[in-house]
Amino acid sequence: MKKDLMDILCCPMCKGDLELTVKKEEGSEVIEGTLHCKKCNEDYPIEDGIPNLLPPELR
C-alpha cells in the first residue's frame, strides 16, 4: 500500500480518520502494518501490501 493513500482512506464503518502503524515497508510502500480508527476503535490489517478494509464480521 502506498503511504499516499492515507489522504483518501477512511474507516469503512464510521468514516473516521485512520492511523497508520507500519511493521514492514519497502521504499514508500507499506508491506505489513495496521490501520486503526480511533473513532470506533477498529483495526484493519495490511498484509502483502494490501489493506483489508472489510468490516470485522466479513474478514
C-alpha positions in Angstrom: 0.0 0.0 0.0 1.3 3.4 -0.9 1.5 5.9 2.0 -0.1 8.5 -0.3 -3.4 6.6 0.1 -3.7 7.8 3.7 -5.0 11.1 2.2 -8.1 9.4 0.8 -8.7 6.3 3.1 -11.3 6.4 5.9 -12.8 3.9 8.2 -15.5 1.9 6.3 -17.6 1.5 9.5 -17.8 5.1 10.7 -15.9 7.2 8.1 -13.4 8.3 10.7 -9.7 9.0 10.1 -7.3 6.1 10.1 -3.9 6.0 11.8 -1.2 4.0 10.1 1.2 1.7 12.0 4.0 0.3 9.9 5.6 -3.1 10.7 7.4 -3.6 7.4 8.0 -1.3 4.4 9.9 -1.2 1.2 10.6 2.4 0.0 7.4 4.3 0.1 5.2 1.2 0.2 3.8 -0.4 3.4 4.1 -4.2 3.2 2.8 -5.1 6.6 1.0 -3.0 9.2 -2.3 -1.8 10.7 -4.8 0.9 10.0 -6.5 2.0 13.3 -9.7 4.0 13.6 -9.7 6.0 16.9 -13.3 6.9 16.5 -14.7 3.3 16.6 -11.5 1.6 17.9 -11.3 -0.9 15.0 -8.1 -2.2 13.4 -7.6 -3.1 9.8 -4.6 -5.3 8.8 -2.2 -4.6 5.9 -0.8 -7.8 4.6 1.4 -8.2 1.5 0.9 -4.5 0.7 -2.9 -4.8 0.7 -5.1 -3.1 3.3 -8.1 -5.3 4.3 -10.9 -2.7 4.9 -13.7 -5.2 5.2 -15.9 -5.0 8.3 -14.7 -7.4 11.1 -17.5 -9.8 10.6 -16.6 -10.3 6.9 -12.9 -10.8 7.2 
